Amino acid sequence: METIRDTGLNIPEATYQMPTYKEAGMSNFMNLVRTMVNDYGVYHVQFNTLSKDTLVDAKHHPEKYPTLMVRVAGYSVYWTDLAERVQDDVISRTEHQF
């Protein structure tokens, strides 16, 4: 089975960047999740920790992000395998601030 590394592409070690979180933002995020689970009975939620800027750049320059994966509707998929309309949908609901 051929892997992404076997394709001969110049692949960086990872496209993942460790995000930085503010303490107040993490507290707000935890409260949001607790409220969804405890008060509203939400049993499924997914979070992508990528910035909107990264996704827009990946849409315009897919060759720079061959290993970028996102969660869509409960499954993980390579960003470059998504149809443009799905990429646009993910981008449109990416950034929320607390």
Secondary structure, 3 states (H helix, E strand, C coil): CCCHHHHCCCCCCCCCCCCCCCHHHHHHHHHHHHHHHHCCCCCCCCCCCCCHHHHHHHHHCHHHCCCCEEEECCEEEEHHHCCHHHHHHHHHCCCCCC
